[in-house]
Amino acid sequence: MAGHNSGIDYDPNVIDNVHINLSAVKRRAAQFASNRAVKKQWQAAWQLRAITCIDLTTLAGDDTPANVARLCQKAVNPVDRSILSQLSMDGVVLTTGAVCVYPNQVKAAHDALTQLTMNKKVNIPIASVATGFPAGQTPLGPRLEEIRYATKNGATEIDIVINRTLALTGDWKGVYDEVKQMREACGSAHMKSILATGELGSLTNIYKASMVCMMAGSDFIKTSTGKEGVNANFVVALVMLRAIRDYYEMTGVKVGFKPAGGIQTAKDACVWLSMMYEELGDEYTHSNLFRIGASGLLADIERQLYHYVTGCYPSLTDMPMG
């Protein structure tokens, strides 16, 4: 991942008089939604790139060290070696961008990855959701302590949730101050700020939340927890990407982007990559600046790669970890 965003002092002028051209945003988003997918070897290449950008996630109430270890196994070996061999990728190290778990499962993920990557040149980050995920409706003190607990146990990336109450009541300085304290609590870990865009009420609020989080030191901004009624979509993403561009023009700092929730197919992943390429450039198609939060996406990508090299789709026994 890229270096830290050190943030800047809160400046209300940055978010004053924000106007979103809704019809233009919708028109641009529709262009991406209707894009014809790339085919053949180019499609396979984009699918492999997408794998390296996945934050492979399990955020279930019944998570155990066993299923977290299984997730880590899949993160280290996301595609069957026989498929990679037929793609002329023998010897190529291919992993997901990270694994993402609850704070209580960070140690299990750390232990599993340590064992799996022993004597290998592999370094898979451990991301952990924190700060009262997904609602964020707990006092600030326990939210900060949750970050410290996760980093102490081995998390190298923290996905925080912003206080939507402050955002919806227009207390943007309050949002900034909280996120700033979360940034400090993260220490050396990278911080992704989840905006929960489906609960912010308007595109204007989404732009303001994006800018405030970046001003406060977020290394990534993320669309959703995956638990809201509305998750990642192209309209919301465009507003956030334009905010990332504006912040870069203002500070020279590149902040990453992470869509999450509802991204389930290889085709979806390729469309998201094309959006990043067209809006922000090739650098934003790599894991240091782009991540996809997903739990089921990898299985479909592997399924499509299997079809590309064999001409048929796999049975369940051909993909036992799918």
JOLINQUI-V421466 format. One record per residue. N is the residue number from 0. SS is DSSP state (H for helix, E for strand, C for the rest). D_LAST is the distance of its C-alpha to the last C-alpha in whole Angstrom. Layout:
n/ss/d_last
N/SS/D_LAST
N/SS/D_LAST
This chain:
n/ss/d_last
0/C/27
1/C/30
2/C/33
3/C/34
4/C/36
5/C/39
6/C/40
7/C/43
8/C/46
9/C/45
10/C/47
11/H/47
12/H/49
13/H/45
14/C/44
15/C/47
16/C/48
17/C/44
18/C/44
19/C/41
20/C/41
21/H/39
22/H/40
23/H/39
24/H/36
25/H/35
26/H/36
27/H/34
28/H/31
29/H/31
30/H/31
31/H/28
32/H/26
33/C/28
34/C/27
35/C/26
36/C/23
37/C/24
38/C/23
39/H/22
40/H/22
41/H/23
42/H/20
43/H/18
44/H/20
45/H/19
46/H/16
47/H/16
48/H/18
49/H/16
50/H/14
51/C/17
52/C/18
53/E/15
54/E/16
55/E/12
56/E/14
57/C/14
58/C/17
59/C/17
60/C/21
61/C/19
62/C/17
63/C/18
64/H/19
65/H/16
66/H/13
67/H/15
68/H/15
69/H/11
70/H/11
71/H/13
72/H/12
73/H/9
74/H/12
75/H/14
76/C/12
77/C/9
78/C/10
79/C/10
80/H/14
81/H/15
82/H/14
83/H/16
84/H/19
85/H/19
86/C/19
87/C/22
88/C/20
89/C/21
90/C/22
91/C/21
92/C/19
93/C/16
94/C/15
95/C/14
96/C/17
97/E/17
98/E/16
99/E/17
100/E/18
101/E/22
102/H/25
103/H/25
104/H/21
105/H/22
106/H/24
107/H/21
108/H/19
109/H/22
110/H/22
111/H/19
112/H/19
113/H/22
114/H/22
115/H/19
116/C/21
117/C/24
118/C/26
119/C/23
120/C/24
121/C/22
122/C/22
123/C/19
124/E/21
125/E/21
126/E/21
127/E/22
128/E/24
129/C/27
130/C/31
131/C/30
132/C/27
133/C/26
134/C/30
135/C/32
136/C/35
137/C/36
138/C/39
139/H/38
140/H/39
141/H/36
142/H/34
143/H/35
144/H/35
145/H/31
146/H/31
147/H/33
148/H/31
149/H/28
150/H/29
151/H/31
152/C/28
153/C/26
154/C/25
155/C/26
156/E/25
157/E/26
158/E/25
159/E/28
160/E/29
161/C/33
162/C/35
163/H/35
164/H/39
165/H/40
166/H/39
167/H/40
168/C/43
169/C/44
170/C/44
171/H/42
172/H/44
173/H/43
174/H/39
175/H/40
176/H/42
177/H/39
178/H/36
179/H/39
180/H/39
181/H/35
182/H/35
183/H/38
184/H/36
185/H/33
186/C/35
187/C/33
188/C/30
189/E/29
190/E/29
191/E/27
192/E/29
193/E/27
194/C/30
195/C/28
196/H/30
197/H/29
198/H/32
199/C/34
200/C/36
201/C/37
202/H/36
203/H/39
204/H/38
205/H/35
206/H/36
207/H/39
208/H/36
209/H/34
210/H/38
211/H/39
212/H/35
213/H/36
214/H/39
215/C/38
216/C/36
217/C/33
218/C/31
219/E/28
220/E/29
221/E/26
222/C/26
223/C/24
224/C/23
225/C/20
226/C/22
227/C/25
228/C/26
229/C/26
230/C/23
231/C/23
232/C/25
233/H/27
234/H/30
235/H/30
236/H/28
237/H/31
238/H/34
239/H/32
240/H/31
241/H/35
242/H/36
243/H/34
244/H/36
245/H/39
246/H/39
247/H/38
248/H/42
249/H/43
250/H/42
251/C/41
252/C/38
253/C/34
254/C/32
255/E/28
256/E/26
257/E/23
258/E/22
259/E/19
260/C/19
261/C/17
262/C/16
263/C/13
264/C/13
265/H/14
266/H/17
267/H/18
268/H/17
269/H/19
270/H/22
271/H/22
272/H/22
273/H/25
274/H/27
275/H/27
276/H/28
277/H/31
278/H/32
279/H/32
280/C/31
281/H/29
282/H/29
283/H/27
284/H/24
285/C/24
286/C/22
287/C/25
288/C/26
289/E/23
290/E/20
291/E/18
292/E/17
293/E/13
294/C/10
295/C/8
296/H/10
297/H/8
298/H/5
299/H/8
300/H/10
301/H/8
302/H/8
303/H/12
304/H/13
305/H/12
306/H/14
307/H/17
308/H/17
309/H/17
310/C/18
311/C/16
312/C/13
313/C/10
314/C/10
315/H/8
316/H/9
317/H/9
318/H/5
319/C/6
320/C/4
321/C/0
